[in-house]
Amino acid sequence: QVQLVESGGGLVQPGGSLRLSCAASGNMFSIYRWGWYRQVPGKQREMVAEINSPGYTNYPDSVKGRFTISRDNAKNTVYLQMNNLKPEDTAVYYCNAHDAHTGDYWGQGTQVTVSS
């Protein structure tokens, strides 16, 4: 089992920045991919950033150049740095850990609102 706790969401003006954190605990031996997803009401959850064990990252075009995922193995924490935020980035953001044997784990989500 893996437990994930997100923090760092909030209200920010367009053009602003936020950094989300995902603190992980539990058995992470088989986790080979970490990710951040977001969801708005009525829409499917979408991936916005992922990083695998060797450190390769992947982003959709909608956030490329603005969002950066990173991890601190010593702190068991994954971060999402979000810059130049836009109103369309407003969503609940979820941390994800993918285990090779047991599948996906999710945090409880943190709200990000981009509004003036």
C-alpha positions in Angstrom: 0.0 0.0 0.0 1.1 3.5 -0.8 -0.4 6.7 0.8 -0.2 10.0 -1.0 -1.0 13.4 0.4 -1.1 16.5 -1.8 -0.7 20.1 -0.6 0.0 23.5 -2.1 -3.2 24.3 -3.9 -5.0 27.5 -3.7 -6.2 30.7 -5.4 -3.8 32.4 -7.8 -4.1 35.2 -10.4 -3.5 34.5 -14.1 0.2 34.5 -14.8 1.0 33.4 -11.3 2.7 30.3 -10.0 2.1 27.5 -7.5 4.0 24.5 -6.4 2.1 21.4 -5.5 3.7 18.8 -3.2 2.8 15.1 -2.9 4.2 13.3 0.2 4.3 9.6 -0.2 4.6 6.8 2.4 4.3 3.1 2.5 5.8 0.4 0.3 7.2 2.2 -2.7 9.6 -0.5 -3.8 7.7 -1.2 -7.0 6.6 2.3 -7.9 8.1 3.1 -11.3 6.1 6.1 -12.4 4.8 9.2 -10.6 2.3 11.6 -12.1 0.1 14.6 -11.6 -3.4 14.6 -13.0 -6.3 17.1 -12.9 -10.0 17.0 -13.2 -12.8 19.4 -13.6 -16.5 18.6 -13.1 -18.0 16.7 -16.0 -14.7 15.9 -17.6 -12.3 13.0 -17.5 -9.2 13.1 -15.4 -6.2 14.1 -17.5 -2.5 13.7 -17.0 -0.5 16.9 -16.8 2.9 15.6 -15.9 4.7 12.3 -15.2 8.1 11.1 -14.3 9.4 7.6 -14.4 12.1 5.8 -12.5 15.1 6.8 -14.7 13.8 10.4 -14.4 12.3 10.9 -17.9 9.4 13.3 -17.9 6.3 13.7 -20.1 3.8 16.6 -20.5 0.8 17.2 -22.7 1.1 20.2 -25.0 -1.4 22.2 -22.9 1.1 22.6 -20.0 4.5 22.0 -21.7 6.9 24.8 -20.9 4.8 25.9 -18.0 4.7 22.9 -15.6 7.6 20.9 -14.3 7.5 17.7 -12.3 10.3 16.7 -10.0 10.9 14.3 -7.2 13.0 14.3 -4.0 13.7 10.7 -3.2 15.2 11.5 0.2 12.0 13.2 1.2 9.7 10.8 -0.6 8.0 13.8 -2.2 7.0 14.6 -5.8 6.5 18.2 -6.8 4.6 20.0 -9.6 5.9 23.5 -10.3 3.2 25.5 -12.2 4.1 28.8 -13.8 2.2 31.2 -16.0 -1.1 29.8 -14.8 -4.2 30.3 -16.9 -7.9 30.2 -15.9 -8.2 26.9 -17.8 -5.7 25.3 -15.4 -8.4 25.5 -12.7 -9.1 22.0 -11.5 -8.6 19.5 -8.7 -5.1 18.2 -8.9 -4.3 14.6 -8.0 -1.0 12.9 -7.3 -0.6 9.4 -8.8 1.8 6.6 -8.1 1.9 3.5 -10.4 3.0 0.3 -8.9 4.2 -2.4 -11.3 2.3 -5.1 -9.3 -0.7 -3.5 -7.6 -1.6 -0.7 -10.0 -2.5 3.0 -9.3 -2.6 4.9 -6.1 -4.2 8.3 -5.7 -4.1 11.2 -3.3 -7.2 13.0 -2.1 -6.7 16.0 -4.5 -6.0 19.6 -4.0 -7.9 22.5 -5.5 -6.2 25.0 -7.8 -8.2 28.0 -8.9 -6.8 30.6 -11.3 -8.8 33.7 -11.3 -8.5 37.4 -11.1 
